[in-house]
Amino acid sequence: MTYGYSQQTVLAVQSADTEKLGVMLGKACVANSVPVSVVAERFKVSRQTIYNWFLGRHAPSEGQIGAIRTFITCLTRK
């Protein structure tokens, strides 16, 4: 299990639609053990909103897309 994420969350993120930006964010955060609380604080949304993005249930707003892409890029460059 990845630290901070339940096995159920890890499996759900892994099987979610990888075309969605929120799912890409989820995969990057799980892979790098970035806590949901850190991501929620960074994007000024609730932890539940982050989980919904990670699972592809909801999409980030248009105004957040650039910042999320930058965040993913920073995580995947490590």
N, CA and C atoms as an extended XYZ file, in Angstrom:
234
Properties=species:S:1:pos:R:3:atomname:S:1:resname:S:1:resid:I:1 pbc="F F F"
N         0.848       -1.192        0.000 N   MET     1
C         0.000        0.000        0.000 CA  MET     1
C         0.883        1.241        0.000 C   MET     1
N         0.513        2.225       -0.804 N   THR     2
C         1.223        3.490       -0.839 CA  THR     2
C         0.863        4.286        0.407 C   THR     2
N         1.860        4.849        1.052 N   TYR     3
C         1.641        5.585        2.290 CA  TYR     3
C         0.581        6.658        2.109 C   TYR     3
N        -0.390        6.692        2.991 N   GLY     4
C        -1.403        7.722        2.989 CA  GLY     4
C        -2.635        7.407        2.156 C   GLY     4
N        -2.579        6.380        1.347 N   TYR     5
C        -3.703        6.009        0.500 CA  TYR     5
C        -4.132        4.584        0.827 C   TYR     5
N        -5.444        4.388        0.909 N   SER     6
C        -5.939        3.030        1.147 CA  SER     6
C        -5.728        2.199       -0.111 C   SER     6
N        -5.687        0.903        0.060 N   GLN     7
C        -5.549        0.004       -1.084 CA  GLN     7
C        -6.711        0.205       -2.056 C   GLN     7
N        -7.877        0.442       -1.521 N   GLN     8
C        -9.059        0.672       -2.357 CA  GLN     8
C        -8.875        1.916       -3.226 C   GLN     8
N        -8.342        2.985       -2.661 N   THR     9
C        -8.100        4.210       -3.424 CA  THR     9
C        -7.046        3.984       -4.485 C   THR     9
N        -5.961        3.308       -4.133 N   VAL    10
C        -4.894        3.030       -5.089 CA  VAL    10
C        -5.436        2.237       -6.272 C   VAL    10
N        -6.212        1.203       -6.007 N   LEU    11
C        -6.783        0.390       -7.084 CA  LEU    11
C        -7.767        1.196       -7.939 C   LEU    11
N        -8.569        2.032       -7.290 N   ALA    12
C        -9.542        2.843       -8.028 CA  ALA    12
C        -8.842        3.845       -8.936 C   ALA    12
N        -7.788        4.471       -8.443 N   VAL    13
C        -7.028        5.430       -9.253 CA  VAL    13
C        -6.361        4.708      -10.418 C   VAL    13
N        -5.815        3.549      -10.164 N   GLN    14
C        -5.137        2.794      -11.216 CA  GLN    14
C        -6.087        2.378      -12.333 C   GLN    14
N        -7.345        2.127      -11.994 N   SER    15
C        -8.292        1.659      -13.004 CA  SER    15
C        -9.139        2.778      -13.606 C   SER    15
N        -8.948        4.022      -13.162 N   ALA    16
C        -9.738        5.150      -13.668 CA  ALA    16
C        -9.257        5.567      -15.063 C   ALA    16
N       -10.068        6.332      -15.751 N   ASP    17
C        -9.806        6.794      -17.118 CA  ASP    17
C        -8.608        7.745      -17.149 C   ASP    17
N        -7.515        7.292      -17.714 N   THR    18
C        -6.269        8.062      -17.693 CA  THR    18
C        -6.276        9.271      -18.623 C   THR    18
N        -7.339        9.470      -19.373 N   GLU    19
C        -7.453       10.643      -20.241 CA  GLU    19
C        -7.870       11.883      -19.448 C   GLU    19
N        -8.372       11.681      -18.245 N   LYS    20
C        -8.871       12.797      -17.438 CA  LYS    20
C        -7.738       13.396      -16.613 C   LYS    20
N        -7.704       14.723      -16.576 N   LEU    21
C        -6.637       15.430      -15.869 CA  LEU    21
C        -6.610       15.075      -14.386 C   LEU    21
N        -7.769       14.996      -13.756 N   GLY    22
C        -7.822       14.660      -12.336 CA  GLY    22
C        -7.257       13.279      -12.043 C   GLY    22
N        -7.490       12.342      -12.946 N   VAL    23
C        -6.960       10.988      -12.787 CA  VAL    23
C        -5.435       11.007      -12.957 C   VAL    23
N        -4.957       11.787      -13.922 N   MET    24
C        -3.504       11.925      -14.091 CA  MET    24
C        -2.876       12.501      -12.824 C   MET    24
N        -3.559       13.479      -12.231 N   LEU    25
C        -3.095       14.052      -10.976 CA  LEU    25
C        -3.072       12.986       -9.889 C   LEU    25
N        -4.130       12.194       -9.809 N   GLY    26
C        -4.208       11.127       -8.816 CA  GLY    26
C        -3.086       10.122       -8.955 C   GLY    26
N        -2.819        9.695      -10.165 N   LYS    27
C        -1.745        8.725      -10.404 CA  LYS    27
C        -0.395        9.297       -9.987 C   LYS    27
N        -0.161       10.562      -10.310 N   ALA    28
C         1.108       11.193       -9.941 CA  ALA    28
C         1.234       11.334       -8.424 C   ALA    28
N         0.143       11.699       -7.764 N   CYS    29
C         0.185       11.862       -6.303 CA  CYS    29
C         0.363       10.527       -5.595 C   CYS    29
N        -0.333        9.500       -6.052 N   VAL    30
C        -0.192        8.174       -5.450 CA  VAL    30
C         1.233        7.668       -5.650 C   VAL    30
N         1.751        7.799       -6.868 N   ALA    31
C         3.104        7.316       -7.181 CA  ALA    31
C         4.182        8.015       -6.366 C   ALA    31
N         3.923        9.276       -6.002 N   ASN    32
C         4.918       10.054       -5.267 CA  ASN    32
C         4.551       10.266       -3.799 C   ASN    32
N         3.515        9.557       -3.339 N   SER    33
C         3.056        9.626       -1.940 CA  SER    33
C         2.772       11.050       -1.473 C   SER    33
N         2.137       11.833       -2.336 N   VAL    34
C         1.739       13.192       -1.968 CA  VAL    34
C         0.366       13.104       -1.309 C   VAL    34
N         0.258       13.506       -0.055 N   PRO    35
C        -1.019       13.383        0.658 CA  PRO    35
C        -2.135       14.219        0.030 C   PRO    35
N        -3.342       13.696        0.079 N   VAL    36
C        -4.509       14.400       -0.433 CA  VAL    36
C        -4.651       15.765        0.238 C   VAL    36
N        -4.359       15.838        1.517 N   SER    37
C        -4.493       17.112        2.229 CA  SER    37
C        -3.566       18.180        1.644 C   SER    37
N        -2.386       17.790        1.213 N   VAL    38
C        -1.441       18.731        0.598 CA  VAL    38
C        -1.989       19.216       -0.744 C   VAL    38
N        -2.519       18.301       -1.527 N   VAL    39
C        -3.071       18.655       -2.835 CA  VAL    39
C        -4.293       19.559       -2.665 C   VAL    39
N        -5.149       19.215       -1.721 N   ALA    40
C        -6.350       20.021       -1.457 CA  ALA    40
C        -5.971       21.440       -1.042 C   ALA    40
N        -4.987       21.556       -0.190 N   GLU    41
C        -4.543       22.877        0.253 CA  GLU    41
C        -3.943       23.662       -0.918 C   GLU    41
N        -3.169       22.983       -1.725 N   ARG    42
C        -2.512       23.624       -2.870 CA  ARG    42
C        -3.529       24.214       -3.846 C   ARG    42
N        -4.629       23.487       -4.084 N   PHE    43
C        -5.631       23.940       -5.049 CA  PHE    43
C        -6.860       24.567       -4.402 C   PHE    43
N        -6.794       24.739       -3.092 N   LYS    44
C        -7.845       25.411       -2.325 CA  LYS    44
C        -9.234       24.795       -2.537 C   LYS    44
N        -9.254       23.466       -2.430 N   VAL    45
C       -10.507       22.706       -2.498 CA  VAL    45
C       -10.504       21.686       -1.364 C   VAL    45
N       -11.612       21.010       -1.176 N   SER    46
C       -11.702       20.013       -0.111 CA  SER    46
C       -10.985       18.715       -0.502 C   SER    46
N       -10.677       17.906        0.487 N   ARG    47
C       -10.079       16.597        0.215 CA  ARG    47
C       -11.040       15.732       -0.599 C   ARG    47
N       -12.334       15.845       -0.321 N   GLN    48
C       -13.321       15.066       -1.077 CA  GLN    48
C       -13.301       15.452       -2.553 C   GLN    48
N       -13.124       16.740       -2.833 N   THR    49
C       -13.017       17.182       -4.227 CA  THR    49
C       -11.810       16.536       -4.895 C   THR    49
N       -10.699       16.470       -4.188 N   ILE    50
C        -9.494       15.851       -4.737 CA  ILE    50
C        -9.752       14.374       -5.040 C   ILE    50
N       -10.359       13.660       -4.114 N   TYR    51
C       -10.686       12.248       -4.359 CA  TYR    51
C       -11.589       12.112       -5.589 C   TYR    51
N       -12.555       13.002       -5.734 N   ASN    52
C       -13.439       12.953       -6.894 CA  ASN    52
C       -12.670       13.207       -8.191 C   ASN    52
N       -11.702       14.105       -8.165 N   TRP    53
C       -10.848       14.326       -9.338 CA  TRP    53
C       -10.038       13.071       -9.630 C   TRP    53
N        -9.420       12.529       -8.574 N   PHE    54
C        -8.571       11.338       -8.737 CA  PHE    54
C        -9.329       10.188       -9.399 C   PHE    54
N       -10.596       10.037       -9.063 N   LEU    55
C       -11.394        8.919       -9.565 CA  LEU    55
C       -12.140        9.265      -10.853 C   LEU    55
N       -11.983       10.487      -11.323 N   GLY    56
C       -12.627       10.904      -12.560 CA  GLY    56
C       -14.103       11.208      -12.424 C   GLY    56
N       -14.577       11.359      -11.215 N   ARG    57
C       -15.998       11.648      -10.987 CA  ARG    57
C       -16.346       13.089      -11.327 C   ARG    57
N       -15.402       13.976      -11.094 N   HIS    58
C       -15.565       15.404      -11.380 CA  HIS    58
C       -14.279       15.906      -12.007 C   HIS    58
N       -14.377       16.988      -12.737 N   ALA    59
C       -13.201       17.578      -13.373 CA  ALA    59
C       -12.853       18.902      -12.693 C   ALA    59
N       -11.575       19.235      -12.650 N   PRO    60
C       -11.172       20.540      -12.123 CA  PRO    60
C       -11.756       21.655      -12.994 C   PRO    60
N       -11.885       22.831      -12.409 N   SER    61
C       -12.402       23.968      -13.177 CA  SER    61
C       -11.366       24.423      -14.204 C   SER    61
N       -11.826       25.132      -15.198 N   GLU    62
C       -10.950       25.633      -16.261 CA  GLU    62
C        -9.790       26.448      -15.694 C   GLU    62
N       -10.061       27.219      -14.659 N   GLY    63
C        -9.033       28.064      -14.057 CA  GLY    63
C        -7.936       27.295      -13.331 C   GLY    63
N        -8.165       26.040      -13.027 N   GLN    64
C        -7.185       25.230      -12.299 CA  GLN    64
C        -6.331       24.345      -13.202 C   GLN    64
N        -6.711       24.217      -14.447 N   ILE    65
C        -6.055       23.261      -15.342 CA  ILE    65
C        -4.563       23.519      -15.504 C   ILE    65
N        -4.175       24.751      -15.745 N   GLY    66
C        -2.754       25.070      -15.928 CA  GLY    66
C        -1.931       24.747      -14.694 C   GLY    66
N        -2.444       25.122      -13.534 N   ALA    67
C        -1.724       24.869      -12.286 CA  ALA    67
C        -1.612       23.365      -12.013 C   ALA    67
N        -2.644       22.618      -12.343 N   ILE    68
C        -2.614       21.171      -12.131 CA  ILE    68
C        -1.606       20.524      -13.074 C   ILE    68
N        -1.589       20.944      -14.317 N   ARG    69
C        -0.610       20.400      -15.272 CA  ARG    69
C         0.820       20.673      -14.794 C   ARG    69
N         1.054       21.874      -14.288 N   THR    70
C         2.380       22.222      -13.765 CA  THR    70
C         2.728       21.355      -12.563 C   THR    70
N         1.779       21.150      -11.677 N   PHE    71
C         1.981       20.319      -10.486 CA  PHE    71
C         2.336       18.892      -10.890 C   PHE    71
N         1.605       18.340      -11.860 N   ILE    72
C         1.887       16.974      -12.337 CA  ILE    72
C         3.284       16.909      -12.930 C   ILE    72
N         3.637       17.893      -13.711 N   THR    73
C         4.968       17.929      -14.331 CA  THR    73
C         6.058       17.937      -13.267 C   THR    73
N         5.872       18.731      -12.235 N   CYS    74
C         6.857       18.781      -11.136 CA  CYS    74
C         6.985       17.426      -10.445 C   CYS    74
N         5.860       16.756      -10.236 N   LEU    75
C         5.894       15.450       -9.567 CA  LEU    75
C         6.560       14.390      -10.422 C   LEU    75
N         6.330       14.433      -11.718 N   THR    76
C         6.852       13.376      -12.590 CA  THR    76
C         8.310       13.610      -13.008 C   THR    76
N         8.847       14.761      -12.713 N   ARG    77
C        10.243       15.048      -13.027 CA  ARG    77
C        11.211       14.523      -11.974 C   ARG    77
N        10.688       14.121      -10.849 N   LYS    78
C        11.549       13.652       -9.750 CA  LYS    78
C        12.334       12.444      -10.134 C   LYS    78
